[in-house]
Amino acid sequence: MNSELRIGLIGLDTSHAPAFTRLLNDASHPHHVAGGRVVAAYPGGSPDFGLSWNRVEAFATQVRDEGNVAILDSPAAVAKVCDAIILSSVDGRVHLKQFQEIAPFGKPVFIDKPFATTSADARTIVDLAVHHDIPLMSASSLRYGQPLIEALSTAESLVGADCSGPMDLEDTQPGLFWYGIHSVEMLYAALGRGCERLQAISTPDAEFVTGLWEDGRIGTVRGNRTGNKSFGALLHAPKTARFVDVANHPKPSYAGLLEHAIQMFHTRKAPIEIEETLEIVRFIEAANQSRETGEGVTL
């Protein structure tokens, strides 16, 4: 990656936008990610979602002033002047519409979590990407937490995993699509594709989802709303179990995420199969159905 790509940000209504900009644009940052620089951005913002609309102006100002980034008036305007796109809008409901605007430019795209909030939207995005020959990647940064990466690189073949983290809910983001995506991404980083059925339990303080994989492995996701903000993964091998404090590392998980996204922008090869991303969306969709009905759901 000898060249530096021009990166565009679409959606400045999230703390990820200034975080990504700092890591990419500030060469003095201790965890600077080389290979790309944010040069243009579109603020976006969803008027019916407070955590989007109430923050977009401050984050847009921060990205513009601290990163020396041009603020443009549409996703298409950003795509036109950039080599690759980070679609960072915090509201997963708008990802399809924004992707439709930039897809004709054929630039590689990283879509920040969640990829989409319905399987129908997710499949439409993928079909558009195939039609326009667009390299496409989506992930939570927790998938690339350094402790989890290191544990998975040395682990025996896993027979199961239990992943946990905070799981606040937002009315405009269906069920586990808001914060549940992080723990689900960690689970899929550990076990990969293949969940065939799940069962969810929901209480005012917690969420719990048990998934059965096609090969008999069991994976669980636990979410809490009691103030515990830590992310953890218990990895089960045939003879041992190992707990991983996923976010406990000097290197921010954002840096690991960006390293993989920038590599994808350069090579046009995604590090995560898009079918896994589609299954993650379906897993959360099914978990939301199960937590409402109390019944098991087949993916």
LUMDOPA-668370 format. One record per residue (C-alpha): residue number from 0; z, y negated, x. Coordinates in steps of 0.02 Angstrom, whole numbers, plus 50000, padded with zeros to 5 digits. Last residue first. Example, Ala and Ser with C-alpha at 12.3 -4.5 7.8 and 13.67 -1.06 7.14 Angstrom:
% LUMDOPA-668370
 kepa     Z     Y     X
    1 50357 50053 50684
    0 50390 50225 50615
//
This chain:
% LUMDOPA-668370
 kepa     Z     Y     X
  298 50508 50937 48364
  297 50608 51044 48244
  296 50754 50955 48163
  295 50930 51018 48128
  294 51022 50944 47980
  293 51155 50809 47969
  292 51035 50702 47867
  291 51051 50535 47955
  290 51095 50599 48129
  289 50955 50727 48112
  288 50821 50599 48074
  287 50875 50488 48219
  286 50878 50639 48334
  285 50700 50683 48278
  284 50638 50508 48322
  283 50731 50516 48486
  282 50652 50683 48532
  281 50481 50622 48471
  280 50488 50472 48588
  279 50542 50586 48730
  278 50401 50707 48687
  277 50273 50567 48702
  276 50342 50519 48873
  275 50330 50701 48927
  274 50149 50707 48867
  273 50116 50554 48974
  272 50154 50653 49130
  271 50272 50554 49240
  270 50224 50496 49415
  269 50068 50406 49350
  268 49913 50406 49461
  267 49815 50242 49474
  266 49854 50246 49662
  265 49901 50062 49682
  264 49976 50029 49510
  263 50060 50200 49513
  262 50143 50159 49679
  261 50201 49995 49604
  260 50277 50086 49454
  259 50365 50214 49565
  258 50443 50081 49676
  257 50484 49977 49522
  256 50591 50116 49448
  255 50685 50143 49610
  254 50719 49957 49623
  253 50777 49946 49441
  252 50901 50087 49479
  251 50993 49964 49590
  250 51025 50022 49769
  249 51211 50003 49806
  248 51248 50164 49709
  247 51355 50214 49561
  246 51227 50208 49420
  245 51208 50396 49397
  244 51386 50457 49423
  243 51326 50637 49446
  242 51429 50789 49398
  241 51381 50956 49474
  240 51391 51129 49397
  239 51373 51290 49497
  238 51315 51470 49484
  237 51158 51467 49375
  236 51137 51276 49390
  235 51212 51153 49266
  234 51191 50967 49296
  233 51323 50853 49221
  232 51246 50680 49206
  231 51335 50513 49194
  230 51305 50333 49144
  229 51455 50216 49133
  228 51478 50081 49001
  227 51640 50146 48920
  226 51683 50015 48790
  225 51710 50129 48639
  224 51529 50140 48580
  223 51485 50307 48657
  222 51329 50411 48677
  221 51320 50596 48719
  220 51155 50683 48754
  219 51143 50871 48771
  218 51027 50997 48850
  217 51017 51183 48819
  216 50900 51302 48909
  215 50826 51446 48809
  214 50649 51439 48876
  213 50584 51336 48728
  212 50722 51206 48752
  211 50865 51185 48628
  210 50930 51007 48610
  209 51106 50954 48565
  208 51133 50772 48516
  207 51299 50681 48508
  206 51329 50502 48454
  205 51493 50407 48460
  204 51613 50278 48391
  203 51559 50255 48209
  202 51513 50440 48201
  201 51344 50527 48224
  200 51304 50711 48252
  199 51131 50770 48303
  198 51042 50938 48305
  197 50887 50979 48405
  196 50736 51095 48410
  195 50587 51134 48523
  194 50630 51043 48684
  193 50497 51088 48813
  192 50471 50947 48935
  191 50574 50913 49091
  190 50753 50972 49117
  189 50834 50847 49236
  188 50720 50695 49217
  187 50714 50738 49032
  186 50902 50724 49017
  185 50905 50561 49115
  184 50773 50491 48997
  183 50878 50542 48847
  182 51029 50453 48922
  181 50931 50291 48942
  180 50838 50302 48776
  179 51003 50304 48682
  178 51019 50118 48713
  177 50895 50049 48585
  176 50787 50197 48530
  175 50943 50295 48480
  174 50948 50228 48303
  173 50792 50129 48256
  172 50779 49961 48346
  171 50787 49819 48217
  170 50966 49856 48164
  169 51032 49873 48341
  168 51146 50015 48398
  167 51256 50029 48553
  166 51245 50191 48650
  165 51338 50186 48815
  164 51305 50336 48926
  163 51298 50524 48934
  162 51194 50668 48997
  161 51234 50854 48985
  160 51113 50968 49077
  159 51055 51148 49067
  158 50993 51300 49162
  157 50941 51200 49314
  156 50842 51274 49458
  155 50950 51237 49609
  154 50986 51055 49645
  153 50937 50964 49805
  152 50806 50843 49739
  151 50896 50831 49571
  150 51056 50769 49651
  149 50966 50641 49759
  148 50866 50569 49614
  147 51022 50565 49505
  146 51123 50472 49637
  145 50977 50350 49665
  144 50958 50301 49482
  143 50774 50330 49447
  142 50787 50404 49272
  141 50914 50265 49240
  140 50771 50138 49255
  139 50707 50197 49087
  138 50528 50256 49094
  137 50348 50220 49045
  136 50186 50247 49139
  135 50002 50221 49103
  134 49844 50226 49210
  133 49711 50148 49097
  132 49542 50232 49072
  131 49499 50120 48922
  130 49486 50263 48796
  129 49629 50359 48877
  128 49742 50208 48870
  127 49695 50177 48689
  126 49737 50358 48644
  125 49904 50341 48734
  124 49949 50183 48639
  123 49900 50264 48474
  122 50008 50416 48515
  121 50160 50306 48547
  120 50133 50205 48389
  119 50127 50365 48284
  118 50276 50440 48376
  117 50379 50290 48323
  116 50487 50165 48419
  115 50372 50144 48568
  114 50382 50163 48757
  113 50567 50117 48745
  112 50589 50070 48883
  111 50473 49968 48993
  110 50286 49997 48982
  109 50199 50005 49152
  108 50015 49965 49139
  107 49864 49990 49253
  106 49726 49865 49209
  105 49580 49913 49096
  104 49551 49736 49028
  103 49516 49805 48853
  102 49697 49871 48846
  101 49780 49699 48854
  100 49782 49649 48670
   99 49807 49826 48605
   98 49954 49844 48723
   97 50037 49692 48644
   96 50016 49764 48469
   95 50078 49936 48523
   94 50229 49867 48617
   93 50290 49758 48474
   92 50411 49883 48396
   91 50490 49921 48565
   90 50577 49752 48565
   89 50634 49715 48743
   88 50461 49659 48795
   87 50433 49720 48974
   86 50248 49762 48978
   85 50226 49765 49167
   84 50041 49736 49201
   83 49923 49765 49347
   82 49787 49671 49441
   81 49821 49503 49359
   80 49720 49353 49299
   79 49644 49426 49139
   78 49797 49527 49094
   77 49904 49370 49085
   76 49781 49278 48972
   75 49769 49433 48863
   74 49958 49438 48840
   73 49951 49259 48775
   72 50005 49081 48814
   71 50035 49084 49002
   70 50189 49049 49107
   69 50144 49040 49292
   68 50275 49120 49405
   67 50363 49030 49548
   66 50495 49167 49547
   65 50651 49060 49529
   64 50576 48925 49417
   63 50458 49025 49307
   62 50563 49183 49295
   61 50722 49084 49259
   60 50637 48974 49130
   59 50566 49127 49042
   58 50738 49209 49044
   57 50820 49057 48964
   56 50685 49038 48831
   55 50680 49223 48787
   54 50866 49246 48759
   53 50897 49202 48576
   52 50732 49277 48520
   51 50756 49448 48597
   50 50940 49490 48574
   49 50928 49404 48405
   48 50788 49513 48336
   47 50697 49440 48185
   46 50604 49307 48287
   45 50537 49435 48414
   44 50500 49359 48586
   43 50341 49337 48688
   42 50364 49251 48857
   41 50192 49284 48936
   40 50195 49299 49125
   39 50096 49263 49283
   38 50114 49287 49471
   37 50235 49433 49490
   36 50205 49503 49665
   35 50155 49678 49717
   34 50161 49802 49860
   33 50339 49782 49921
   32 50500 49815 49826
   31 50645 49711 49894
   30 50810 49805 49896
   29 50906 49689 50013
   28 50814 49538 49936
   27 50737 49435 50077
   26 50559 49472 50020
   25 50596 49391 49852
   24 50446 49415 49739
   23 50458 49599 49687
   22 50646 49625 49673
   21 50675 49450 49604
   20 50536 49467 49475
   19 50598 49636 49415
   18 50773 49567 49388
   17 50705 49408 49305
   16 50607 49516 49178
   15 50736 49655 49160
   14 50859 49531 49084
   13 50752 49542 48928
   12 50654 49421 48817
   11 50522 49385 48950
   10 50389 49494 48871
    9 50224 49525 48961
    8 50243 49517 49149
    7 50089 49510 49260
    6 50076 49579 49435
    5 49953 49520 49569
    4 49940 49664 49692
    3 49989 49649 49874
    2 49879 49750 49991
    1 49940 49871 50124
    0 50000 50000 50000
//
